[in-house]
């Protein structure tokens, strides 16, 4: 018991190594996210569903329900590439 306490003040003890920092999840990193092997950024992912969604919002504004299906398809596509939205 006293050996543990004495080791705190002992000049010969070696400090414990710092714990390794866990890398933050990056969906654009193919090594972390196998669903996105090309490493696409969110702005460049799912261009087909993104353009259809944007065109719908430009044409209809934010009227509820008008673009819900296109929005859902885009969200599914993004999640399919490993993005958390």
N, C-alpha and C positions, 0 to 999 in steps of 0.2 A: 504494500500500500504506500509506504513512504518513498519507495523507489520511483513511483510515478510522480509524486509531488516534487521530489528532488530533481527529476529529469526536466521539469519546467524551467529551472534556474541553472541547469548545468550548461556550461559554455561548450561542452564537447558534443552536445546533441545536435543532430542535423535536423533542420526544419522539414516538415512534411511538404511534399510537392503540392503546388496549387492544383485544385481540381480542374480538369479539362473543361473548357467552355464549350457548350453545345452550340453548334451552328444553328442560326435561325433558318427556318424553312424558307427556301427560295424556289417558287414554282417554275422559274425560268432556268434553273440549273438542272440539266438532264441527269446529273449524277444523283440529285436528291429527288427528282420527279421523273420517273420513267414514262409517265403519261404524256410528257412534253419533250420528246427526243430532239426536236429542232431548237429547243430553248427559246421559244417565242415569248415575247413580252405581252402583257395584257392588251396593249394598244394594237398589236398586230395579229392577235389570235382570232380565229373564227371570223374572217372577213365577210363571208357570205351572209351569215346570220346578223352580223353587226350592221352591214349596209342595208339589209332589209328592215331591221329594227329602226335604224336612223331615218330611213325614208318614210316609214310609217309615222314616226313621231313628227317629222317635218310636215307631212301632209295632214295629219289629224290633230296635232297638238298633243296635249296630255289628257285628252278625253279618256275617261276610265273605260277600260275594256277593249278599246279599239285595237290596241297593239299588244295585248296581253299574251297572245299565242306566240307572236314573233319574239317578244321579250323572254318568254319561257324557253323557247328554242335556243336563244343566245346564251341564256344562263346555263342550260344543260350542256351546250358546246364548251363553254368556259370551264365548267366543272369537270367535263370529260378530259380536259387538258391539265387538270390538277389545280386550277385556281380556286381559291376559297372566296366565293361571292354568294 
